[in-house]
Amino acid sequence: MTPAIDMAKKHKIDFKVHEYQHDTNSESYGLEAAQKLAVPAEQVFKTLVVSLDNHSLVVGVVPVSSMLSMKLIAKAAGAKKAHMAEALAVERSSGYVLGGVSPLGQRKRLVTVIDASAQLFNCIYVSAGKRGLEISLSPNDLQQLLNAKFADICAQG
């Protein structure tokens, strides 16, 4: 069990856990998950932690097929600038290792922004807290559990 799965259970939301054999040579954890679960990449979301100009951390949840826009997530979080947080800061804050960071059950509750494209699906897939483990759930349940907001935060182009 991971903190992400524990959180989903505790709040009695409808979810499923999906396990697959993680390949340590995989270049993209998210695309690997989509491929091994036979799910469109637009429906599998990666969890990225960014640092804002005021040094606070924010979580962005975007499709694995897309890139996070630093400008758009900064705007959504009410900041001027954002950049990817350092790996050590991400692991300390979330309690998860890179490649297995879940938006659910993080050690520190951070402001979370979910890309608006998640609302196009009945269920989306996010990391369940370790490599090779995904959880599928309704984007609205994810939004409510995290008190997150939906916004367009993917880079265009």
N, C-alpha and C positions, 0 to 999 in steps of 0.2 A: 504494500500500500504506500502511496505517496501523499504528501500534504494536499495536492490538487484533488486526488480522488477522495480523500477524507472530507475535504470542503464540500465537494459535490454531494456526497452521501449525507453529510450533516444537514445540508439545506434541502434535502429530499427533492432534488431536481431530477429530471429524466435525462440519463446519460448512458453511454456505453464506452467501455474501455477496449482499445484495439492494440494488440501487441504484435510486433514483427521483429525479425532478426536484424538488428542494426549492423551495417557494414562499416567497420572502422575506416575504410578507405573512401567512404562516400564524401563528396565535396560539399553537398548541400543536404543537411539533415531534413529540411522541410520537403524538398523535392523527392528525397528518398522515401519519406513517409507517404507522400501522395502516390508514388509509383508502387510501393509494396502493399498499400491498402487498396490500390486500384480505384482511386478517387481523383477527380479533377483537381489540378494544382490550385485553381482559384478557390476551392472549398477547404483547403488545408491552410491554416494560418500559423505564422511564426510569431514568436514573442520577442520583441526587441526592446532593450532598455536604453534610453537616451538621457544625456545630462543637459540640463537647460542652462541658460546664461546666469541664472541665480544659483547654480550648482545643485539644484534639486533634481531627482531622478523621476522620469516618467516612462510608463510602459506603452509601447505601440504594438498593436496586434494587426498584422497585415498578411494578405495572401502570400504563400511561398513563391508564387509566380511573379510577384511585384517587388518593387524597391520602396522603402520608406522615404518620404520626402522630409528632410530636416526642417525645411521652411514651414511646411504644412503642420507638422506635429508641434513645432514651437508655437505657431499661431493658435492651434487647438488648445494648447496648454497655457496660453496667455503669456508667452515669453517671446523674446526677439530672436534668439538663436538656440539651436540645439546641435548636439553632435553625439555620436555613439559613445556610450559610457564605457569606461575601461572594464575589461573582463573581471578583474578582481572586485571592483565595485558592484558589478552585476551579481556575481556569485555570493558576495557578502549580503547584499540587500535581499536577494530572492531566496537564497538557501539552495539554489539549484546550480548544476554545472552547465556550461554553455553547450548548446545543442539539446538540452533537456529542460530549458527554462519554460515553465508553465505560467500563464497569467493567473492561474488559480493557486491558492495556498502559499503565496510568497511570504517569506519571513517578515518583511516590512510591507505594509499596505501602501502602494503607490498610486498616484493618479494614473488612470488607464484610459487610452483612446483606442477604440476599435475601428478599423476602416469600415466605412459605410457599406462597402460591397458585401459585407457579411450578412446584411439584411436581405440579400437576394436569395439566401438559402434557408431551408427549414432546419438544417443542422450544419454545423461547421466542425472541423477537427482542429484541436490545439494540443500542444504537448501536455502529457499527463504528469510530467515531472522527471522523466528520465529518457535517455535516448532509446528509441525502439518502443515507446509507449505513448499512445495518443488517446485522447478522450473526445468523443463526439457529443455535442449538445446544441441546444437552440442558441442562436446568437443573442436572443433577448434574455435567456436565462443567464448567459455569460455576462451580459451588460448589467443585469440586476445584481448578480452575485458580487461584482466588482465595483458597483456604483460607477460604471464607466460611461463614457459618452461615445456616440458614433460620430465620425467626421471623415471627410475625404482626406486621407493622409498618405496616399500612394503617389510616388513620383510619376509624372506623365511622360510618355515618350518611349 
